Amino acid sequence: VAGAGALSRPPMAAAAMGPERWSRTDYGQRWGEGAARCFSLESDAFDDDETVRLTPIPECFICPMSQTPMEDPVMTVDGCVYERSYIEQWIRHRQQQRLRVTSPATNQELPSHRLVSLSALQKAIEAYLAHRPELRGSLTASRSFEEAAQMLQNDLLEKQAAHVGAED
């Protein structure tokens, strides 16, 4: 049985086969390290059954409005955290509709529209996602769909505002 140190360098046979073989071995090792970050073993002290599960993205990294990891997290005056573009759009939409600006999470009126950048949270999310490269593609696809929907929604809001302005 090989010790833990054997994993940090290629086996002698693989090293003797040249750099092409080493890169495959290295790739496998890196894949395993990546899988180790994404999976965890769970066991119960009273149960011999161990299960493997995918480690979820921490909930505090997810914007409650977009349901995706935040890139530019901000906090409103009520202490709730959102992706900047989503909460700014929420505030703008409520103002355009001449409605009181409320928190999307609590539905309580926001006495101030001030947003506080949370750079420490942003760095934590970036570090987490750097260790979860398999999430990048799905987030990009989700973002492009959301951006297209957002453009259509903004266009609709502008047309509604122009229509309301024409009626007044």
ChimeraX commands (.cxc) that place a marker at each C-alpha (Angstrom):
marker #1 position 0.00,0.00,0.00 radius 0.5
marker #1 position 1.45,3.34,-1.01 radius 0.5
marker #1 position 1.70,6.10,1.57 radius 0.5
marker #1 position 0.32,9.59,1.26 radius 0.5
marker #1 position 3.68,10.86,-0.02 radius 0.5
marker #1 position 3.38,8.56,-3.06 radius 0.5
marker #1 position 0.50,10.67,-4.34 radius 0.5
marker #1 position 2.57,13.82,-4.53 radius 0.5
marker #1 position 4.97,12.46,-7.16 radius 0.5
marker #1 position 4.46,10.14,-10.14 radius 0.5
marker #1 position 5.25,6.44,-9.88 radius 0.5
marker #1 position 8.67,5.48,-11.18 radius 0.5
marker #1 position 7.20,3.68,-14.20 radius 0.5
marker #1 position 5.17,6.73,-15.17 radius 0.5
marker #1 position 8.17,9.03,-14.75 radius 0.5
marker #1 position 10.27,6.75,-16.96 radius 0.5
marker #1 position 7.70,6.96,-19.77 radius 0.5
marker #1 position 8.32,10.65,-20.33 radius 0.5
marker #1 position 6.42,13.93,-19.90 radius 0.5
marker #1 position 3.34,12.80,-21.84 radius 0.5
marker #1 position 2.63,10.03,-19.35 radius 0.5
marker #1 position 3.40,12.36,-16.42 radius 0.5
marker #1 position 0.84,14.87,-17.61 radius 0.5
marker #1 position -1.87,12.18,-17.62 radius 0.5
marker #1 position -0.92,11.11,-14.12 radius 0.5
marker #1 position -0.85,14.72,-12.99 radius 0.5
marker #1 position -4.23,15.31,-14.61 radius 0.5
marker #1 position -5.74,12.39,-12.71 radius 0.5
marker #1 position -4.30,13.61,-9.45 radius 0.5
marker #1 position -5.64,17.10,-10.04 radius 0.5
marker #1 position -9.03,15.71,-10.98 radius 0.5
marker #1 position -9.09,13.81,-7.70 radius 0.5
marker #1 position -8.17,16.90,-5.73 radius 0.5
marker #1 position -10.97,18.76,-7.49 radius 0.5
marker #1 position -13.45,16.00,-6.75 radius 0.5
marker #1 position -12.37,16.03,-3.12 radius 0.5
marker #1 position -13.34,19.69,-2.90 radius 0.5
marker #1 position -16.78,18.98,-4.39 radius 0.5
marker #1 position -17.70,15.85,-2.49 radius 0.5
marker #1 position -17.76,14.95,1.15 radius 0.5
marker #1 position -18.24,11.71,2.99 radius 0.5
marker #1 position -20.97,11.63,5.58 radius 0.5
marker #1 position -21.34,8.93,8.14 radius 0.5
marker #1 position -23.44,8.46,11.21 radius 0.5
marker #1 position -21.82,7.10,14.38 radius 0.5
marker #1 position -24.71,4.61,14.66 radius 0.5
marker #1 position -24.79,3.64,11.00 radius 0.5
marker #1 position -22.10,1.90,8.93 radius 0.5
marker #1 position -23.49,3.36,5.71 radius 0.5
marker #1 position -21.36,6.17,4.27 radius 0.5
marker #1 position -22.77,8.40,1.58 radius 0.5
marker #1 position -21.12,10.72,-0.91 radius 0.5
marker #1 position -22.84,14.00,-1.62 radius 0.5
marker #1 position -22.11,17.11,-3.63 radius 0.5
marker #1 position -21.14,20.02,-1.39 radius 0.5
marker #1 position -23.63,22.83,-2.02 radius 0.5
marker #1 position -22.70,26.45,-2.56 radius 0.5
marker #1 position -23.03,28.24,0.80 radius 0.5
marker #1 position -26.44,29.89,0.96 radius 0.5
marker #1 position -24.96,33.22,2.02 radius 0.5
marker #1 position -23.16,33.36,-1.37 radius 0.5
marker #1 position -26.47,33.18,-3.26 radius 0.5
marker #1 position -28.48,36.29,-4.10 radius 0.5
marker #1 position -32.09,35.78,-2.97 radius 0.5
marker #1 position -33.32,37.58,-6.08 radius 0.5
marker #1 position -31.24,35.90,-8.81 radius 0.5
marker #1 position -30.64,32.57,-7.04 radius 0.5
marker #1 position -27.04,32.63,-8.33 radius 0.5
marker #1 position -23.73,33.30,-6.57 radius 0.5
marker #1 position -23.17,37.03,-6.19 radius 0.5
marker #1 position -20.40,38.83,-8.07 radius 0.5
marker #1 position -20.92,42.25,-6.47 radius 0.5
marker #1 position -22.71,41.73,-3.15 radius 0.5
marker #1 position -24.23,44.75,-1.43 radius 0.5
marker #1 position -26.22,45.20,1.76 radius 0.5
marker #1 position -29.34,47.33,2.11 radius 0.5
marker #1 position -30.10,49.32,5.25 radius 0.5
marker #1 position -32.21,46.46,6.63 radius 0.5
marker #1 position -29.16,44.15,6.58 radius 0.5
marker #1 position -30.21,41.97,3.64 radius 0.5
marker #1 position -27.61,41.12,1.00 radius 0.5
marker #1 position -28.22,41.10,-2.76 radius 0.5
marker #1 position -26.39,41.19,-6.07 radius 0.5
marker #1 position -25.92,44.91,-6.82 radius 0.5
marker #1 position -27.49,44.89,-10.28 radius 0.5
marker #1 position -30.62,43.10,-9.04 radius 0.5
marker #1 position -31.33,45.31,-6.04 radius 0.5
marker #1 position -30.58,48.46,-8.06 radius 0.5
marker #1 position -33.05,47.29,-10.68 radius 0.5
marker #1 position -35.61,46.54,-7.93 radius 0.5
marker #1 position -35.25,50.04,-6.48 radius 0.5
marker #1 position -35.41,51.69,-9.91 radius 0.5
marker #1 position -38.49,49.67,-10.89 radius 0.5
marker #1 position -40.33,50.54,-7.65 radius 0.5
marker #1 position -39.51,54.25,-8.12 radius 0.5
marker #1 position -40.66,54.20,-11.76 radius 0.5
marker #1 position -43.94,52.61,-10.71 radius 0.5
marker #1 position -44.27,55.27,-7.99 radius 0.5
marker #1 position -44.43,52.55,-5.34 radius 0.5
marker #1 position -42.73,52.68,-1.98 radius 0.5
marker #1 position -39.34,51.01,-2.12 radius 0.5
marker #1 position -39.43,47.89,0.00 radius 0.5
marker #1 position -36.98,45.13,0.80 radius 0.5
marker #1 position -37.54,42.15,-1.51 radius 0.5
marker #1 position -36.71,39.83,1.41 radius 0.5
marker #1 position -38.85,41.37,4.15 radius 0.5
marker #1 position -41.30,43.57,2.22 radius 0.5
marker #1 position -40.59,46.32,4.76 radius 0.5
marker #1 position -40.07,49.84,3.46 radius 0.5
marker #1 position -36.43,50.84,3.05 radius 0.5
marker #1 position -35.91,54.23,4.74 radius 0.5
marker #1 position -32.78,54.74,2.64 radius 0.5
marker #1 position -31.72,53.45,-0.75 radius 0.5
marker #1 position -28.08,53.43,0.29 radius 0.5
marker #1 position -26.19,50.24,-0.63 radius 0.5
marker #1 position -23.05,49.10,1.19 radius 0.5
marker #1 position -20.45,47.13,-0.79 radius 0.5
marker #1 position -19.36,43.92,0.91 radius 0.5
marker #1 position -15.86,43.37,-0.45 radius 0.5
marker #1 position -14.96,40.71,2.14 radius 0.5
marker #1 position -17.96,38.62,1.05 radius 0.5
marker #1 position -17.08,39.22,-2.59 radius 0.5
marker #1 position -13.53,37.93,-1.99 radius 0.5
marker #1 position -14.87,34.87,-0.15 radius 0.5
marker #1 position -17.20,34.05,-3.04 radius 0.5
marker #1 position -14.38,34.50,-5.57 radius 0.5
marker #1 position -12.10,32.21,-3.55 radius 0.5
marker #1 position -14.82,29.58,-3.25 radius 0.5
marker #1 position -15.62,29.64,-6.97 radius 0.5
marker #1 position -11.90,29.42,-7.81 radius 0.5
marker #1 position -11.97,26.02,-6.10 radius 0.5
marker #1 position -15.14,24.98,-7.92 radius 0.5
marker #1 position -14.27,25.38,-11.64 radius 0.5
marker #1 position -17.13,23.07,-12.65 radius 0.5
marker #1 position -19.57,25.82,-11.63 radius 0.5
marker #1 position -18.19,28.49,-13.93 radius 0.5
marker #1 position -19.81,27.25,-17.16 radius 0.5
marker #1 position -23.25,26.87,-15.63 radius 0.5
marker #1 position -23.05,30.29,-14.01 radius 0.5
marker #1 position -22.04,31.92,-17.30 radius 0.5
marker #1 position -24.91,30.23,-19.16 radius 0.5
marker #1 position -27.33,31.26,-16.42 radius 0.5
marker #1 position -26.00,34.83,-16.51 radius 0.5
marker #1 position -26.41,35.23,-20.28 radius 0.5
marker #1 position -30.01,34.00,-20.07 radius 0.5
marker #1 position -30.68,36.37,-17.17 radius 0.5
marker #1 position -29.07,39.27,-19.01 radius 0.5
marker #1 position -31.28,38.66,-22.06 radius 0.5
marker #1 position -34.37,38.51,-19.84 radius 0.5
marker #1 position -33.26,41.63,-18.02 radius 0.5
marker #1 position -32.80,43.55,-21.29 radius 0.5
marker #1 position -36.32,42.57,-22.36 radius 0.5
marker #1 position -37.73,43.54,-18.98 radius 0.5
marker #1 position -35.96,46.93,-19.03 radius 0.5
marker #1 position -37.29,47.57,-22.52 radius 0.5
marker #1 position -40.81,46.73,-21.36 radius 0.5
marker #1 position -40.49,49.00,-18.30 radius 0.5
marker #1 position -39.30,51.89,-20.47 radius 0.5
marker #1 position -42.26,51.43,-22.81 radius 0.5
marker #1 position -44.67,51.26,-19.86 radius 0.5
marker #1 position -43.18,54.44,-18.38 radius 0.5
marker #1 position -43.48,56.21,-21.75 radius 0.5
marker #1 position -47.08,55.05,-22.07 radius 0.5
marker #1 position -47.95,56.25,-18.54 radius 0.5
marker #1 position -46.21,59.58,-19.26 radius 0.5
marker #1 position -48.21,59.99,-22.47 radius 0.5
marker #1 position -51.48,59.38,-20.61 radius 0.5
marker #1 position -50.68,62.05,-17.98 radius 0.5
marker link #1:1,2 radius 0.2
marker link #1:2,3 radius 0.2
marker link #1:3,4 radius 0.2
marker link #1:4,5 radius 0.2
marker link #1:5,6 radius 0.2
marker link #1:6,7 radius 0.2
marker link #1:7,8 radius 0.2
marker link #1:8,9 radius 0.2
marker link #1:9,10 radius 0.2
marker link #1:10,11 radius 0.2
marker link #1:11,12 radius 0.2
marker link #1:12,13 radius 0.2
marker link #1:13,14 radius 0.2
marker link #1:14,15 radius 0.2
marker link #1:15,16 radius 0.2
marker link #1:16,17 radius 0.2
marker link #1:17,18 radius 0.2
marker link #1:18,19 radius 0.2
marker link #1:19,20 radius 0.2
marker link #1:20,21 radius 0.2
marker link #1:21,22 radius 0.2
marker link #1:22,23 radius 0.2
marker link #1:23,24 radius 0.2
marker link #1:24,25 radius 0.2
marker link #1:25,26 radius 0.2
marker link #1:26,27 radius 0.2
marker link #1:27,28 radius 0.2
marker link #1:28,29 radius 0.2
marker link #1:29,30 radius 0.2
marker link #1:30,31 radius 0.2
marker link #1:31,32 radius 0.2
marker link #1:32,33 radius 0.2
marker link #1:33,34 radius 0.2
marker link #1:34,35 radius 0.2
marker link #1:35,36 radius 0.2
marker link #1:36,37 radius 0.2
marker link #1:37,38 radius 0.2
marker link #1:38,39 radius 0.2
marker link #1:39,40 radius 0.2
marker link #1:40,41 radius 0.2
marker link #1:41,42 radius 0.2
marker link #1:42,43 radius 0.2
marker link #1:43,44 radius 0.2
marker link #1:44,45 radius 0.2
marker link #1:45,46 radius 0.2
marker link #1:46,47 radius 0.2
marker link #1:47,48 radius 0.2
marker link #1:48,49 radius 0.2
marker link #1:49,50 radius 0.2
marker link #1:50,51 radius 0.2
marker link #1:51,52 radius 0.2
marker link #1:52,53 radius 0.2
marker link #1:53,54 radius 0.2
marker link #1:54,55 radius 0.2
marker link #1:55,56 radius 0.2
marker link #1:56,57 radius 0.2
marker link #1:57,58 radius 0.2
marker link #1:58,59 radius 0.2
marker link #1:59,60 radius 0.2
marker link #1:60,61 radius 0.2
marker link #1:61,62 radius 0.2
marker link #1:62,63 radius 0.2
marker link #1:63,64 radius 0.2
marker link #1:64,65 radius 0.2
marker link #1:65,66 radius 0.2
marker link #1:66,67 radius 0.2
marker link #1:67,68 radius 0.2
marker link #1:68,69 radius 0.2
marker link #1:69,70 radius 0.2
marker link #1:70,71 radius 0.2
marker link #1:71,72 radius 0.2
marker link #1:72,73 radius 0.2
marker link #1:73,74 radius 0.2
marker link #1:74,75 radius 0.2
marker link #1:75,76 radius 0.2
marker link #1:76,77 radius 0.2
marker link #1:77,78 radius 0.2
marker link #1:78,79 radius 0.2
marker link #1:79,80 radius 0.2
marker link #1:80,81 radius 0.2
marker link #1:81,82 radius 0.2
marker link #1:82,83 radius 0.2
marker link #1:83,84 radius 0.2
marker link #1:84,85 radius 0.2
marker link #1:85,86 radius 0.2
marker link #1:86,87 radius 0.2
marker link #1:87,88 radius 0.2
marker link #1:88,89 radius 0.2
marker link #1:89,90 radius 0.2
marker link #1:90,91 radius 0.2
marker link #1:91,92 radius 0.2
marker link #1:92,93 radius 0.2
marker link #1:93,94 radius 0.2
marker link #1:94,95 radius 0.2
marker link #1:95,96 radius 0.2
marker link #1:96,97 radius 0.2
marker link #1:97,98 radius 0.2
marker link #1:98,99 radius 0.2
marker link #1:99,100 radius 0.2
marker link #1:100,101 radius 0.2
marker link #1:101,102 radius 0.2
marker link #1:102,103 radius 0.2
marker link #1:103,104 radius 0.2
marker link #1:104,105 radius 0.2
marker link #1:105,106 radius 0.2
marker link #1:106,107 radius 0.2
marker link #1:107,108 radius 0.2
marker link #1:108,109 radius 0.2
marker link #1:109,110 radius 0.2
marker link #1:110,111 radius 0.2
marker link #1:111,112 radius 0.2
marker link #1:112,113 radius 0.2
marker link #1:113,114 radius 0.2
marker link #1:114,115 radius 0.2
marker link #1:115,116 radius 0.2
marker link #1:116,117 radius 0.2
marker link #1:117,118 radius 0.2
marker link #1:118,119 radius 0.2
marker link #1:119,120 radius 0.2
marker link #1:120,121 radius 0.2
marker link #1:121,122 radius 0.2
marker link #1:122,123 radius 0.2
marker link #1:123,124 radius 0.2
marker link #1:124,125 radius 0.2
marker link #1:125,126 radius 0.2
marker link #1:126,127 radius 0.2
marker link #1:127,128 radius 0.2
marker link #1:128,129 radius 0.2
marker link #1:129,130 radius 0.2
marker link #1:130,131 radius 0.2
marker link #1:131,132 radius 0.2
marker link #1:132,133 radius 0.2
marker link #1:133,134 radius 0.2
marker link #1:134,135 radius 0.2
marker link #1:135,136 radius 0.2
marker link #1:136,137 radius 0.2
marker link #1:137,138 radius 0.2
marker link #1:138,139 radius 0.2
marker link #1:139,140 radius 0.2
marker link #1:140,141 radius 0.2
marker link #1:141,142 radius 0.2
marker link #1:142,143 radius 0.2
marker link #1:143,144 radius 0.2
marker link #1:144,145 radius 0.2
marker link #1:145,146 radius 0.2
marker link #1:146,147 radius 0.2
marker link #1:147,148 radius 0.2
marker link #1:148,149 radius 0.2
marker link #1:149,150 radius 0.2
marker link #1:150,151 radius 0.2
marker link #1:151,152 radius 0.2
marker link #1:152,153 radius 0.2
marker link #1:153,154 radius 0.2
marker link #1:154,155 radius 0.2
marker link #1:155,156 radius 0.2
marker link #1:156,157 radius 0.2
marker link #1:157,158 radius 0.2
marker link #1:158,159 radius 0.2
marker link #1:159,160 radius 0.2
marker link #1:160,161 radius 0.2
marker link #1:161,162 radius 0.2
marker link #1:162,163 radius 0.2
marker link #1:163,164 radius 0.2
marker link #1:164,165 radius 0.2
marker link #1:165,166 radius 0.2
marker link #1:166,167 radius 0.2
marker link #1:167,168 radius 0.2
view
